[in-house]
Amino acid sequence: MPDPEEFVVTPYEVKGRIDYARLRELFGTQELTPALLDRLRQRAGGDLHPLLARGIYYSHRDLGLLLDRFERGSPFFLYSGRGPSGPLHVSHLVPFELCRWMQQRLGVPMYIQITDDEKFWARAGLSREEATHWGLENLYDILALGFDPARTRVFFDSRSIAALYPLAIRVARKIPYSTVKAVFGFEPSMNIGLVFYTALQTVPCFWPSWAEDREVPCLIPCGIDQDPHFRITRDIAEGLGFPKPALVHSQMIPGLLGEAAMSTTGSVNDNALFLNDPPKVIERKVRNAFTGGRATVEEQRRLGAVPEVCSVWALWRTRFAESDAKLREVTAGCRSGALLCGECKGQLLERVHAFYQDHALAREKAKGWAESAIVTEAPKPL
Ligand code: TRP
């Protein structure tokens, strides 16, 4: 019998009920403390992005060191990415939301990696055409968050390989097969694409230092599931003469059906709100979403509900509560039994629909400059 308390978090699998404090210990990352958040708040002009203030980002590697250097006048760049296997859902925006905010507040460059190669290797049912198609579609959604065209560059793996490969060659030579096997648990039947892939996910961390011939520190906002790749990156960085990337890790956002993450492997389409879902589908998904509510209205009025297990509360927390006061109001109403699930879902839906409308407009604008952001040439031959 599998232990129900057991959970799995790797770049290729997330399942079970995740104990985030334990996961941080297992991965050996550091806690994102109030003191560090304060430093970031000061740098950012006095407030924090809700994803930071509400604890969705909860772990890091070397953020303190990065801030030390930044405070001494040494700029860094942001890096995050997306493996395009289908449409984006709202939780996929979590790393990019933080990046967009940091870019605006700190004026730093952003590099986005779209890994159509990775997803083609990882998903047996996905064609090359589909992976590349979704890569572009996903890129529009990401850029629509408000990235600055003058400071944002994209590595679209299948199209940017000439820009990445000179560095990938050097990175790959530093990574023994035994390391990727141990870190990712690859089975012998695994195709060799993914064995090499971690080199490609590493390259953007070093790319600006390579291009500019000086140390340019890197900060990676990402889901904690991506940390294994960057443990490898950090181990080999110094041997190649590059700074180790710093990371800030978010928790996984629970799915609408109450699963550990809003992933939609297979046919469980209703587990997530996709950015291309029409309003009626969104309505249905939210109305059917798993909540922390009680079996009857009477019970809920009497006992209150449980926000911590509720997928709708997770949506309020990660994106749709426009202020901390609103989040507190929803949370208190839920716990006390004053706010019933139907009413809560209705309030949330208003915000979801408004977000989708704004996003659609911003996405059309992003299409105008997405192509020009894709890097296709290496800065130098070696
Ligand atoms: N492997 C990531 C995914 O499956 C994509 C990715 C590439 C990425 N580079 C990254 C994620 C850097 C976070 C940070 O979606």
Boltz pocket constraint, residues with backbone or C-beta under 6 A from the ligand:
constraints:
  - pocket:
      binder: B
      contacts: [[A, 11], [A, 79], [A, 80], [A, 81], [A, 82], [A, 83], [A, 84], [A, 95], [A, 113], [A, 114], [A, 115], [A, 118], [A, 201], [A, 220], [A, 221], [A, 222], [A, 223], [A, 226]]
      max_distance: 6.0
